[in-house]
Amino acid sequence: MDAKRVKLVVKSSKCHLYQPGDEIYFDESVINKEKSGALCMTALNALYPFVFAGRKGFVWEETLQCTDCAESVEFVLQEVQE
């Protein structure tokens, strides 16, 4: 099965690192740094299992939450159609 290209899109944020609409692109197992905004290690660590599943074809419609609760950032995972 070919890996899909996915992105995390910020839905809402109380964190100074992210604004709604910010995106993090994943090309296979690599983060596309040219297309992506800020790369918070806490958010990436918390959300990577969902990103991995999305790359394998399962994309959530629900909101995904960063585990750093004090800064509350919500993401949605989307398949990249490029």
Backbone as CSV, one residue per row, in Angstrom:
resi,resn,N_x,N_y,N_z,CA_x,CA_y,CA_z,C_x,C_y,C_z
1,MET,0.846,-1.184,0.000,0.000,0.000,0.000,0.887,1.242,0.000
2,ASP,0.627,2.149,-0.919,1.387,3.389,-0.963,0.981,4.299,0.187
3,ALA,1.970,4.968,0.762,1.694,5.914,1.838,1.050,7.161,1.252
4,LYS,0.032,7.635,1.916,-0.643,8.853,1.488,0.065,10.062,2.067
5,ARG,-0.108,11.183,1.411,0.421,12.444,1.920,-0.685,13.091,2.737
6,VAL,-0.356,13.499,3.957,-1.344,14.090,4.848,-0.794,15.388,5.432
7,LYS,-1.707,16.142,6.043,-1.298,17.357,6.733,-2.145,17.530,7.977
8,LEU,-1.552,18.150,8.982,-2.272,18.587,10.167,-2.592,20.058,9.974
9,VAL,-3.842,20.430,10.222,-4.258,21.821,10.095,-4.755,22.278,11.462
10,VAL,-4.266,23.429,11.916,-4.680,23.966,13.214,-6.111,24.484,13.100
11,LYS,-6.979,23.926,13.942,-8.384,24.333,13.981,-8.566,25.499,14.952
12,SER,-7.945,25.392,16.128,-7.988,26.475,17.118,-6.731,26.391,17.964
13,SER,-6.327,27.522,18.545,-5.080,27.533,19.308,-5.063,28.643,20.345
14,LYS,-4.553,28.296,21.529,-4.244,29.275,22.564,-2.732,29.326,22.774
15,CYS,-1.987,28.685,21.879,-0.527,28.603,21.938,0.075,29.679,21.033
16,HIS,1.122,30.320,21.498,1.753,31.363,20.689,2.463,30.803,19.445
17,LEU,2.678,29.493,19.384,3.362,28.890,18.235,2.442,28.650,17.042
18,TYR,1.136,28.540,17.293,0.199,28.176,16.234,-0.971,29.148,16.152
19,GLN,-1.406,29.386,14.924,-2.608,30.162,14.638,-3.561,29.279,13.839
20,PRO,-4.872,29.481,13.959,-5.796,28.703,13.136,-5.416,28.807,11.656
21,GLY,-5.440,27.666,10.988,-5.077,27.602,9.580,-3.635,27.190,9.325
22,ASP,-2.771,27.251,10.345,-1.391,26.774,10.177,-1.417,25.300,9.791
23,GLU,-0.421,24.871,9.012,-0.394,23.500,8.510,0.981,22.868,8.695
24,ILE,0.973,21.545,8.894,2.191,20.746,8.924,1.986,19.624,7.905
25,TYR,2.841,19.581,6.881,2.732,18.612,5.792,3.669,17.430,6.012
26,PHE,3.163,16.239,5.725,3.942,15.006,5.807,3.982,14.365,4.428
27,ASP,5.165,14.259,3.851,5.370,13.559,2.588,5.978,12.213,2.945
28,GLU,5.127,11.184,2.914,5.490,9.867,3.424,5.884,10.035,4.891
29,SER,7.076,9.612,5.303,7.433,9.714,6.725,8.237,10.973,7.044
30,VAL,8.337,11.899,6.096,9.162,13.095,6.260,8.275,14.333,6.347
31,ILE,8.609,15.237,7.253,7.913,16.518,7.332,8.440,17.411,6.216
32,ASN,7.537,17.972,5.443,7.915,18.894,4.383,8.116,20.269,5.031
33,LYS,9.366,20.611,5.325,9.685,21.850,6.039,9.381,23.095,5.221
34,GLU,9.437,22.992,3.906,9.164,24.154,3.059,7.699,24.572,3.098
35,LYS,6.801,23.614,3.251,5.366,23.909,3.269,4.816,24.084,4.677
36,SER,5.533,23.597,5.671,5.010,23.542,7.033,5.351,24.780,7.841
37,GLY,4.488,25.039,8.812,4.742,26.111,9.771,5.559,25.576,10.935
38,ALA,5.286,26.075,12.123,6.017,25.694,13.336,5.909,24.193,13.586
39,LEU,6.982,23.627,14.144,7.025,22.197,14.434,7.262,22.001,15.925
40,CYS,6.205,21.962,16.692,6.294,21.759,18.137,6.461,20.262,18.414
41,MET,7.508,19.919,19.136,7.790,18.507,19.414,6.706,17.862,20.272
42,THR,6.099,18.601,21.192,5.025,18.034,22.019,3.826,17.666,21.148
43,ALA,3.431,18.581,20.270,2.294,18.303,19.384,2.612,17.157,18.432
44,LEU,3.799,17.168,17.837,4.163,16.103,16.896,4.209,14.746,17.589
45,ASN,4.739,14.710,18.797,4.803,13.453,19.539,3.407,12.932,19.849
46,ALA,2.510,13.809,20.259,1.156,13.402,20.624,0.340,12.954,19.418
47,LEU,0.567,13.588,18.272,-0.288,13.353,17.115,0.286,12.380,16.096
48,TYR,1.552,11.992,16.256,2.170,11.137,15.248,1.433,9.804,15.030
49,PRO,0.911,9.135,16.053,0.172,7.888,15.761,-0.997,8.117,14.802
50,PHE,-1.677,9.253,14.907,-2.779,9.570,14.007,-2.253,9.884,12.604
51,VAL,-1.122,10.595,12.536,-0.490,10.897,11.247,-0.084,9.596,10.559
52,PHE,0.524,8.682,11.295,0.939,7.397,10.735,-0.262,6.653,10.162
53,ALA,-1.349,6.584,10.925,-2.554,5.899,10.438,-3.113,6.607,9.208
54,GLY,-3.080,7.938,9.205,-3.559,8.700,8.059,-2.741,8.420,6.814
55,ARG,-1.442,8.275,6.983,-0.567,7.951,5.851,-0.908,6.577,5.275
56,LYS,-1.474,5.711,6.093,-1.858,4.366,5.651,-3.288,4.324,5.138
57,GLY,-3.960,5.482,5.103,-5.280,5.540,4.493,-6.441,5.821,5.414
58,PHE,-6.199,5.906,6.723,-7.297,6.175,7.647,-7.166,7.609,8.135
59,VAL,-8.114,8.474,7.761,-8.073,9.884,8.150,-9.261,10.179,9.059
60,TRP,-8.991,10.766,10.205,-10.019,11.111,11.185,-10.764,12.344,10.750
61,GLU,-12.045,12.380,11.065,-12.842,13.589,10.863,-12.898,14.394,12.160
62,GLU,-12.578,13.743,13.276,-12.646,14.406,14.567,-11.455,15.324,14.782
63,THR,-11.600,16.203,15.749,-10.515,17.093,16.140,-9.502,16.325,16.978
64,LEU,-8.230,16.576,16.746,-7.146,15.973,17.519,-6.562,17.046,18.427
65,GLN,-6.280,16.696,19.664,-5.841,17.654,20.671,-4.380,17.433,21.031
66,CYS,-3.601,18.502,21.044,-2.238,18.434,21.566,-2.316,18.127,23.061
67,THR,-1.379,17.376,23.581,-1.416,16.985,25.002,-0.903,18.054,25.944
68,ASP,-0.357,19.141,25.451,0.103,20.236,26.305,-1.114,21.092,26.630
69,CYS,-1.891,20.655,27.619,-3.208,21.230,27.899,-3.198,22.719,28.192
70,ALA,-2.136,23.245,28.758,-2.101,24.662,29.104,-2.230,25.547,27.866
71,GLU,-1.755,25.077,26.725,-1.807,25.879,25.516,-2.868,25.429,24.516
72,SER,-3.643,24.451,24.818,-4.751,23.954,24.007,-4.664,24.280,22.506
73,VAL,-4.186,23.314,21.744,-4.169,23.426,20.285,-4.955,22.242,19.722
74,GLU,-5.906,22.532,18.845,-6.692,21.491,18.197,-6.321,21.441,16.722
75,PHE,-6.133,20.214,16.223,-5.757,19.980,14.829,-6.804,19.098,14.158
76,VAL,-6.864,19.163,12.841,-7.578,18.189,12.044,-6.563,17.581,11.070
77,LEU,-6.731,16.319,10.778,-5.851,15.600,9.851,-6.551,15.477,8.516
78,GLN,-5.856,15.870,7.451,-6.441,15.823,6.118,-5.485,15.162,5.141
79,GLU,-6.050,14.473,4.160,-5.232,13.925,3.082,-4.883,15.056,2.124
80,VAL,-3.655,15.060,1.639,-3.202,16.078,0.679,-3.544,15.587,-0.711
81,GLN,-4.251,16.390,-1.469,-4.695,16.039,-2.817,-3.842,16.755,-3.865
82,GLU,-2.558,16.480,-3.898,-1.683,17.153,-4.868,-1.078,16.154,-5.813
